[in-house]
Amino acid sequence: MISTRRTLAGALPRRRRLLRLGLCGAPRCDRAYVDTSRNAGRQFCSTACQNRVKAAAFRARHTNDPT
């Protein structure tokens, strides 16, 4: 993991490195990413991880739905 962060750290100027590096918010993912969004709001390493987390949350909300 540390070598991944070092590799990613070379992708941005020094002053922004710490602000733009992140770890994926998915429970079973340990990937790091460089946040290139304008507002630095990225939470997941890929759309696959994001979709997996959001689908699980949807299923959890609707599991006991009386409808």
PLY file of the C-alpha trace (Angstrom):
ply
format ascii 1.0
element vertex 67
property float x
property float y
property float z
element edge 66
property int vertex1
property int vertex2
end_header
0.00 0.00 0.00
2.79 2.43 0.83
4.46 1.90 -2.54
1.12 2.66 -4.22
0.86 5.95 -2.37
4.41 6.87 -3.33
3.69 6.13 -6.96
0.50 8.19 -6.88
2.25 11.00 -5.02
4.39 11.73 -8.07
1.26 12.48 -10.11
0.54 15.85 -8.49
2.49 18.91 -7.37
3.79 18.70 -3.81
1.39 21.20 -2.28
-1.68 19.26 -3.38
-0.50 15.70 -2.78
-1.91 15.16 0.68
-5.23 16.75 -0.17
-5.76 14.73 -3.31
-4.77 11.22 -2.20
-7.48 9.02 -0.80
-8.44 5.48 0.04
-11.53 3.88 -1.44
-14.62 4.06 0.77
-15.87 0.60 -0.20
-15.72 -1.89 2.71
-13.67 -4.57 0.97
-11.46 -2.36 -1.20
-8.03 -1.11 -0.16
-7.09 0.79 -3.30
-5.72 4.30 -3.25
-6.66 6.97 -5.78
-5.77 10.49 -6.81
-8.79 12.76 -6.61
-8.87 14.90 -9.74
-12.37 16.31 -9.21
-12.77 20.06 -8.84
-14.26 19.94 -5.36
-12.09 17.07 -4.05
-15.21 15.07 -3.24
-14.23 11.69 -4.61
-14.87 8.76 -2.25
-14.31 5.64 -4.35
-11.49 4.35 -6.52
-13.83 3.40 -9.37
-17.45 3.49 -10.42
-17.59 -0.27 -9.82
-16.86 0.23 -6.10
-19.28 3.14 -5.92
-22.04 1.12 -7.56
-21.44 -1.86 -5.27
-21.76 0.30 -2.14
-24.83 2.17 -3.38
-26.58 -1.04 -4.50
-25.93 -2.62 -1.10
-27.38 0.45 0.64
-30.45 0.33 -1.61
-30.98 -3.38 -0.90
-30.59 -2.77 2.84
-33.20 0.00 2.77
-35.70 -2.06 0.79
-35.20 -5.49 2.36
-38.03 -5.08 4.88
-40.12 -2.76 2.75
-43.82 -3.56 3.38
-44.82 -2.41 -0.11
0 1
1 2
2 3
3 4
4 5
5 6
6 7
7 8
8 9
9 10
10 11
11 12
12 13
13 14
14 15
15 16
16 17
17 18
18 19
19 20
20 21
21 22
22 23
23 24
24 25
25 26
26 27
27 28
28 29
29 30
30 31
31 32
32 33
33 34
34 35
35 36
36 37
37 38
38 39
39 40
40 41
41 42
42 43
43 44
44 45
45 46
46 47
47 48
48 49
49 50
50 51
51 52
52 53
53 54
54 55
55 56
56 57
57 58
58 59
59 60
60 61
61 62
62 63
63 64
64 65
65 66
